[in-house]
Amino acid sequence: MWRISQTFFVLITIFVASVWMYYGELSRKRSFLLDQEISLSEKGIGPKKLYLTNEEWKKRLTPEQYHILREKGTEPAYTGKLWDLKEKGTYLCAACDLSLFSSDTKYDSKTGWPSFWKPIEPLNIKYEDDFLMFANRTEVLCARCDSHLGHVFEDGPPPTGLRYCMNSLALKFEKEFEGSK
């Protein structure tokens, strides 16, 4: 009995130490994004803020959009209109129309959500720590209206190694027309 308890204790200790080291490394990497965003916002750099009441947001958004953008919800994978869209254009915040991502940085992450390896303008994105799913994730918000867009992960393609995993309902797509570039 003692041998089983001792083995169990050792395994639990190794597991806890591994998790602590893994999330500690993620926190150090994530702190760069958060520190960069804080230092720029303190200097007044970035988009002009948009503040609306919950009632004003409910009038502006569909109930599904309100749940995702204002209540930090998530749509089921492979259900959004934009996850598999291949057209050229710009992805905007569905709440305030701020330009967020270009189709040039979109890729198929095989997750069922629109995924991008970098935003159009780093100042248009805001980051916050998210501990809701028993893990420390980095939430991505619109810098203008503070709407929840999705999360960023460090398993994306080069050159950034990032995967901005967004909800389709959090985005609007503005098609690029022939000769517009």
Secondary structure, DSSP 8 states (H G I E B T S, - for coil): -HHHHHHHHHHHHHHHHHHHHHHHHHHHHHHHHHHHHHHHHHTT-S-------HHHHHHHS-HHHHHHHHH-----TT-SSSTT----EEEEETTT--EEEEGGGEE--SSSS-EESS-S-GGGEEEEEE-TTSS-EEEEEETTT--EEEEEES---TTT--EEEE-GGGEEEEE--TT--
